[in-house]
Amino acid sequence: MRSLGWLLSLSLLLTCALGCGHPATDKECQEIVERIATLELEKAGGSNDAKSVGAQVDETKKALAPNTLKDCVGKRLTERAMQCVRGAKNSQQIVDDCFK
């Protein structure tokens, strides 16, 4: 969970460095958090049960919500970055490729 927070913070800071795009919405920020959480849970070899994975993702989103809203909502975000997040194969790819 700690590395997940670090990855999210880093990706959001990288987003802030972009000069174009639009202000990130709460929905977009939640989508980023959900994608990172899902990829991290898959990497950790979590349960394959969809209900269990969903509960773990929801739990992670709740834990990260206060920082997500503060560090993400309203920051500059491009559609290219969101498409990259949606297609990323791992959370590190989100940090390395999506917010450059």
C-alpha positions as CSV (number, residue, x, y, z in Angstrom):
1,M,0.0,0.0,0.0
2,R,2.9,2.4,0.8
3,S,4.5,1.9,-2.7
4,L,1.0,2.4,-4.2
5,G,0.8,5.8,-2.6
6,W,4.3,6.7,-3.8
7,L,3.5,5.7,-7.3
8,L,0.2,7.7,-7.3
9,S,1.9,10.8,-5.8
10,L,4.7,10.6,-8.4
11,S,2.3,10.2,-11.3
12,L,0.2,13.1,-10.1
13,L,3.2,15.3,-9.7
14,L,4.3,14.5,-13.2
15,T,0.8,15.4,-14.4
16,C,1.2,18.8,-12.8
17,A,4.2,19.5,-14.9
18,L,2.2,19.4,-18.1
19,G,1.3,22.8,-19.5
20,C,-1.6,21.7,-21.7
21,G,-4.7,19.7,-21.2
22,H,-7.6,20.4,-18.9
23,P,-8.2,20.5,-15.1
24,A,-8.5,16.9,-13.9
25,T,-11.9,16.0,-12.6
26,D,-12.7,13.9,-9.5
27,K,-13.9,11.1,-11.8
28,E,-10.6,11.1,-13.8
29,C,-8.5,11.1,-10.6
30,Q,-10.6,8.2,-9.2
31,E,-10.0,6.3,-12.4
32,I,-6.2,6.8,-12.2
33,V,-6.2,5.6,-8.6
34,E,-8.4,2.6,-9.5
35,R,-6.2,1.6,-12.4
36,I,-3.0,1.9,-10.3
37,A,-4.6,-0.1,-7.4
38,T,-5.9,-2.8,-9.8
39,L,-2.5,-3.2,-11.5
40,E,-0.7,-3.3,-8.1
41,L,-3.1,-6.0,-6.8
42,E,-2.6,-8.0,-10.0
43,K,1.2,-7.7,-9.6
44,A,0.9,-8.9,-5.9
45,G,-0.9,-12.0,-7.1
46,G,-4.1,-11.1,-5.2
47,S,-7.3,-13.1,-5.4
48,N,-8.7,-13.9,-8.9
49,D,-12.2,-13.6,-7.4
50,A,-13.7,-10.5,-9.1
51,K,-15.7,-9.6,-5.9
52,S,-12.6,-9.8,-3.7
53,V,-10.5,-7.8,-6.2
54,G,-13.2,-5.2,-6.4
55,A,-13.4,-4.9,-2.6
56,Q,-9.6,-4.5,-2.4
57,V,-9.6,-1.8,-5.0
58,D,-12.4,0.0,-3.2
59,E,-10.6,-0.2,0.1
60,T,-7.4,1.2,-1.6
61,K,-9.4,4.0,-3.2
62,K,-10.9,5.0,0.1
63,A,-7.5,5.0,1.8
64,L,-6.0,7.2,-0.9
65,A,-9.0,9.5,-1.5
66,P,-8.0,12.4,0.8
67,N,-4.6,12.8,-0.9
68,T,-6.0,12.0,-4.4
69,L,-8.5,14.8,-4.2
70,K,-5.8,17.3,-2.9
71,D,-3.0,16.3,-5.3
72,C,-5.0,15.5,-8.4
73,V,-8.3,17.3,-8.9
74,G,-7.8,20.5,-10.8
75,K,-4.3,19.7,-12.0
76,R,-3.6,19.7,-15.7
77,L,-4.4,16.4,-17.5
78,T,-4.4,15.4,-21.1
79,E,-6.6,12.9,-22.9
80,R,-3.4,11.2,-24.1
81,A,-2.4,10.7,-20.5
82,M,-5.7,9.2,-19.6
83,Q,-5.6,6.8,-22.6
84,C,-2.1,5.8,-21.5
85,V,-3.4,5.1,-18.0
86,R,-6.3,3.0,-19.4
87,G,-3.9,0.9,-21.5
88,A,-1.0,0.5,-19.1
89,K,0.1,-3.0,-18.4
90,N,1.7,-2.1,-15.0
91,S,1.7,0.8,-12.5
92,Q,5.3,1.7,-13.3
93,Q,4.4,2.2,-17.0
94,I,1.8,4.8,-15.8
95,V,4.6,6.7,-14.0
96,D,7.2,6.3,-16.7
97,D,5.1,6.8,-19.8
98,C,1.7,8.4,-19.1
99,F,2.7,11.6,-17.4
100,K,5.8,12.7,-19.3
